[in-house]
């Protein structure tokens, strides 16, 4: 007899975990398939985890979730060749019983999820790659084929949480290959270091964390950003740019990362740390306009596979968890009502997304990806000009301040022209309004 | 400033479970690479799996692959990369991710 499940979830990342947990908790018979050796083996995240969405799914997650540090200070740095201009926001108010943001080491979190899923009766099987969807004559998805012997498994509904590559949906013709300007490639390293040094260098106590988001010369004019996060006993440093820019450039990602690590303002922060892992991952950056078809007869797609990522706010895993939960709640609603998982009924998932911060935020920033992609000055000329202006302004050299202002303005105009500056301001407003 | 960097030293820190003689990514037609002006895969791959060879084509060694998918995205116009995941349990196995 062929074993059949109420639902199959493909992938053990934040979206798949959220979906599986939510389904299992409501008593549905759910199978989660993961291709990695263990949960988390294939997953990469910066990583900052936002607690709000996780709390909705697992209210007591703080009891045993292996987070690193809660974030009390956010820095944003614009890097010049040997300088930065930046802003910080730090608050004692972030030292609460229920912090909103944590740094995490992804593999630890995924193992924790696996345990929680097991406790509510979900079945997670690793080392199993799903090779394709099984569809009946009408096109309805009825299960999956895996690379295990006799590896056909059937279910009433399949939730694809297989990540940014979304091979299954692409193979089934449910979505097209991502355009190079709609995906970024990020590379990162984890650097182990004495926690005392982390606390000294970043001015924090045990448990407290600092995150630095970075733009500027380190991306060599490409559309991209970098980051440096404090974990308990390690630092995570990474950089990512649009693949369309890597494609036409000449700098391999690992060299860009090495240059970042050797930047004069970064190097003292990571000095003496030992690199223990090098990772690479694609990030969906196309926003609202790049979101594919999200559901059909017997299937839904969630998380990165659905292109749910808010690049402007560096949010991804919360959109993943929320979409996984919404897909699961859609299934639970239909299951309890005894209704079929037809495309018409699964449209309720899209409705939930539209009514939530996921689609509202993606829609708000719908013009941002196109404007950034087409206006490299935001990543090249401006960091240059702004850091040069700061250098000029803070050098005390008996030049009167009015002349300094003129010099700075002249430099900006020379680089971008008056109309260029006005145009850029308008573009920025359009991108984020 | 660009300093020399050996990506092999980075990859050496990673854990891999190599599926001997079963590469999960393949170049479909070597001639297509020879006539490719950009050979962007040789620049974009974060694990330097692709390198330009002495015949003017591209050599692919997947052992250090991080399974990111970038090569497939950059080569989609030519469609010359057959990209699949490794068999379950094989390939990169992130300790930290």
Interface residues (C-beta under 8 A of the other chain):
Chain A: X35 X36 X37 X38 X40 X41 X42 X43 X44 X45 X47 X81 X105 X106 X107 X108 X110 X126 X127 X128 X129 X146 X147 X148 X164 X165 X167 X177 X178 X180 X183 X185 X187 X189 X190 X234 X243 X246 X247 X248 X249 X250 X251 X252 X253 X254 X255 X258 X259 X262 X275 X276 X277 X278 X279 X280 X281 X282
Chain B: X1 X2 X3 X5 X7 X10 X11 X13 X14 X17 X38 X40 X43 X44 X45 X46 X47 X48 X66 X67 X68 X69 X70 X72 X73 X74 X76 X83 X84 X85 X86 X87 X88 X89 X91 X92 X93 X94 X95 X96 X97
